[in-house]
């Protein structure tokens, strides 16, 4: 009974966090405060009442429109809130109500914000990744899966590997092929997940990114000129590593032997 209650609380907490993540996704690219002013309709500027800001429920109750001006509200808000609830529940089921679980959920929340901002604006905010590198290093003193030395190696291997790729690509083509945001993102991922996590994320992100990029290029018929943001695929890889990475790596090594 207690586990069911805790699971429900984890899901609700995640949905509320998802509502806050929507604010971050909307405001951070414009360097706006995520604390004030209160949420408002982008169409009419009307401040959203607290009972119209209940995750998912308010969207359904208002049929996806602003109460004041009836402008359509993007369904993405519901998706982010639902993701927040689902991933919070998944973290609870795997790690329980622990400091480790809270750290990983905060990490996942940052990756969700990065994913959507990179999709919309092709940027990865330093205001998330740079503090994230430091926070990941500090967290390594409390996470059983990684040591502070492992975190440092993860930072250097994550940021260093993409920096080297970007530098070599620039030497060969005289073009920018890898954004600095991706480099700092992988350094942040390395701070939390270590060298093994970096290797997993790079391979996973590259495979999924290549597949999705190829499908998008075929659909839009722009060939190699189409720029596909890499940040979302690195983020998805990092989230999958938290839940499945060590088990998949162990299984793969066992198959090789």
N, C-alpha and C positions, 0 to 999 in steps of 0.2 A: 504493500500500500504506500509506504513512504517513497519507494523508488518511482512509483507512478506519479506521485505528487511532485517530486523533484524533477522528473522528466517533463511534466507539464509546465512547471516553472521555467525550466531551461528553454523550452520552446517559446513561451511568452516573452521571456527576457531577450531571446534572439530576435523575435519580431520587433520589439521596441528598439533594440539596437539597430535593426535594419532600417527603421524609420529615421533614426539619426544618421545612418550612413547615406540615405537619400539626400539629406541636407548637405553633407560633405561633398557628395558627387556633384551637386548643383552649384555650390558656392566656392569650393576650393579653386577651380580653374580661373575664377574671376578675382581671386585673392580677397574674398569677402569673409567676414567673421562667421564662424559656425555656431556662435553662441547667441548673438543678437543681430538684427531684430528677430522677433518670433516669425515662424513660418507664415508665408502669405501666398496668395494666388498670384502667379506670374502674369496673369491676364489683367485682372482688375486691381490688384494690390491689396485686396481685402485680407486682413489678418485672419488666419484659420483658427476657429474656435477649438478648444481642447477636445470636445466631443466629435469634431469632424476630423480629428487627427489620430484616431485610434487605428493602429495598424490593420490593414486588410478590411476590417469590419466597416470602417467609415467609407472606404472606397466602394464597397458593395452597397451600403445603405444609400449613398449619394449617386449610385449608378455611374460612377466614374466621372462625375462633373463637379465643378465648383458650385457651392450652394448659392453664392451671390450672383455670379455672371454666367454660370452654366457652361463655362469653357471646359472642354474635355481634359481630363487628367491622364497623363501617360500611364499605361498599364505597367511600365517598368517599375514604378513605385511599389506595386504589389509584389512583383517578382523579387525585388531586393529584400522586402520585408519577409517574404516566404523563405527565401534563401537563408536569411538571418536566423529564422526560427528553426529551419531544418538542420542547418549546420551546427547551431548551438546544441540541439538535441543530440546530434551525432557525436559531438565532442563530449557531452555528458555521458553518453552510453559507453564511450571508449575510455574516458579518463576519470569519470565521476566528478563529484564536486570538490575539485582539488585546485591548488595553485597552478599545477601543470595544465589542467584543462582550461583555466581562465586565461593563461598566457597564450595558449594555442588559439583560443577563440578570438582574442584581441588581434593576433597575427592574421587570422583568417579574415576578420572584419576589415583590416587595412588592405588586404589583397583584393577584397570585393570592391572597395572604393577605387583602388588603382586600376582595376580591370575596366570599370565603366568609364572612368575619366580618360583612359588611354583609347578606348573605343571611340568616344565622342570627340576628343581633342588631339589625339596622338601626342599626349604629354603624360609624364609620370611625375607628380609633384614631389619636389625635394622635401617639402614640409612633412611628407610621410616617410620617405625612404631614409633620409639622413638621420632623423631621430630613431627610426626603426632599426638601423644598424646598431646604434648604441644600446637601445632597449633589448635587442636580441642578445647582445654580448652580456649585459647585466643578467638577463633571464637565464643564461647558461649556468649560472651559479645555483639555480634552483630547479633546473630541469634534469631529471635522471638520464635522459636520452643523449645528453651532450655535455661536454666539459667546456670550460672557458678556453682551453687550448683548441678544442675542436671548433669552437665558435670563431676564433681568430683565423684558423685555417680556412673555414668556410667563407669568411669575409674576403680573405685574400684570393682564394681560388674562384669564388663567385665573381667578384668585381674584376679580378685580374684576367680571368679567361675571356670574358666578353670585351674587355679593354684591348687585349691582344688581338682578338678577332677583328675588332673595329679598326685598329691601327694597321694591321696587315691589309685589310680590305681597302683602306684609304690609300696606302702606298701603291697598291696594284691598280686602282681605278681612279684615284684622285676624287672620289665621291664619298659622302658620308653614308655608311651602310648600317650602322648600329648607333642608336641614340644613347646619349649619356644617361638618360633616365633608366634604360634597360640595365646598364652597367651597375648603377646604384641599387636598382631593384634586386638583382641577383646577389649583390653583396649583402643586402638585408636578408634575403632568403638564406644565404650561407650562414649568417649570424645566428639564425634560429635552428637551422637543420644540419649544419656542418658540411664537410666535404662530400660524404655519401649522398646527402640530400641535394647538393648542387649538381652532382653528376646525374642523378635521377631526373631532376627538374629540367636540365638542359636537354637530355635525350627525349624525355616525355614532351616537353614544350616544342622541341624542334619537329618531332614526328607529327604531333597534332597540328602544329602551325603550318607545316608543309601540306598536310592533307586539306585543311580548311582553306589555306591560301590558294591552292590549286583549284579547288571547287569554286571559290569566289572569282578567280581570274577567268575561268572558263565561262562563268555566268555573265560577267561584265565585259568579257572579251577585250581586256586591256593588256593582256600579256604580262611581261615582267615589269612594266611601268607602274603597276598597281602596288601601292604601299600598304602592307598589312601590319598593324601594330603587334609587336611580339610580347608586350607586357601581359596581356590576358592569358597567353599560353603558358608563360612562366608562372603566373599566379595559379592557374588551374593545376599545373604540375606540382606546385608546392602544397596545395590543399590536398591533392590526391596522395602525396607522399606522407602527410601527417596521418592519414587513415590506413593506407595500404602499402606505402613504400618499402619499409623494412621487410614485410612479409613477402612482397613480390621479389625483392632482391634475393632474399633467402631461398625462395622457391627456384629462381633462375639459376643461382649458384649450385643448388642441389641437382638440377637437371643437367648442368654442364658436367658435374662429377659422376 
